[in-house]
Amino acid sequence: MKPFKLRIGLLAGTGAVLFGIAAPATADTLREALSQAYTSNPSLQAARAQQRGIDETVPIEKAAGLPSVTSDTTYTEFIKKSDNSFTSPDRALSSQIQLGVPLYSGGAVKNSVKAAKTRVEAGQANLRGTESAIFSQVVAAYMGVILNEAIVELRRNQVDVLGVNLRATRDRFEIGDLTRTDVAQSQARLSLAEGDARTASANLAAARETYIRLVGSPPGVLAPPPPLPNLPDSAENAVVVALDSNPDIIAAREEAEAAKYDINVAGSGRLPKVSLYSQAGYNDYFGTLGGAIAGDVAQSEKSAQVGARLSLPLFQGGRPAAQRRQAQAFANAAMESEIAAERDVIAQARAAYTSWLAASDLIASSQVAVDAAELSLEGVRAENTVGNRTILDILDAEQELLSARVRLVTARRNAYVAGFTLLAAMGRAEARDLGLDGGVLYDPQTNYERVRGKWFDWDDDPAPVAKSTRTVDTAVQDGEIPAK
């Protein structure tokens, strides 16, 4: 099987054959819609920010194993002294500084850092999944606009055809060639068609609003989508690729691995801890210490200590064991979730492949139905002129042709969406696969590399600023068809 690459296929205008029409020269393309969503969709931007937050768990966990320095300074005024105190000071300044260096923590720091790094990898996989899901929604919205525009045109054309039929029926009624029943049938079909056209317009407006929600701007004249290249030739091949590349499986696998480290972190609570410490202090009594003998007493003093500390927990009421059992249970849950994710991906890949095949086959059968319905309508009209067919027969034939055309454009839309969904299930529907324009692609690893070794307490990032676009100023969408 050939490698799965979507880079070449998503070039504007190459998919005009999908709907059998030429792409307008100034049309918006699917690639442009995906690029815009990639840079401005708020759900995707939020997922990236969330991942940057997950990146910070690594330096947070590392901090527990680094030296810590603290200082305390106190100034005191003794406004009321004991009557029996003859040497206590009137005021005092006390300052201390402490340095702590952890040497051994029972493996808590080491395993916490490993768990954090593993969850960063899981988060990056989840970000890939979010990206793929957003793109799938954009493709469905893009195709939804094209589909509903096609249906609106078909419905309105049907209204025009039935309007001509009604006028012709009335003319023939006037000369006694047809009955009032024929006129009523034509009128009823026209009224139904007008109602269907209004419903189609409303559906088109809703489809355009969905497009705005995902892409960030109203759709213009949309070009036919490009063909989807390198789709698998069997469901088995789709599953093989999905098991290796689907981000949901990767994320679940990394979460299960991180949960194993959590077991060791929880178990460290009952192990000894060793650290070094040092402390230096300074006290100044401003010449007020000693009362009458102040001249014989030092008015300031310095002190320093250094040592090692061993902390050995003896009994904690069963808390460490409960925490370890809890971590084991959570790890077991993560393992089961990994299998569940695997099942879901297998089902998604197989179902998407089957849906894509079915929709593709339906295109062929629907095209046959359209051709047959066109021929049937032509024959019914010809037979009506010689009195072998009624007006109702013509109306039924026109309705069958319309239904066949709607099924055809719907099948084309469904086949394309199913094909992209299949690529998404296989882990092949992300920005790195689509070759999107618009600058350097977002790489979550870049931020992780930037922050993972930071240790300075004042190394802040700039204040957060929203990057996605707002849609409050976009116009309310309608069901009109833009000029092409």
PyMOL commands that set and color helices and strands:
alter all, ss='L'
color gray80, all
select helices_A, chain A and resi 16-18+30-40+42-55+57-63+108-174+180-215+235-245+247-270+291-296+319-385+391-425+431-434+444-451
alter helices_A, ss='H'
color red, helices_A
select strands_A, chain A and resi 68-77+91-104+273-284+300-311
alter strands_A, ss='S'
color yellow, strands_A
deselect
rebuild
show_as cartoon
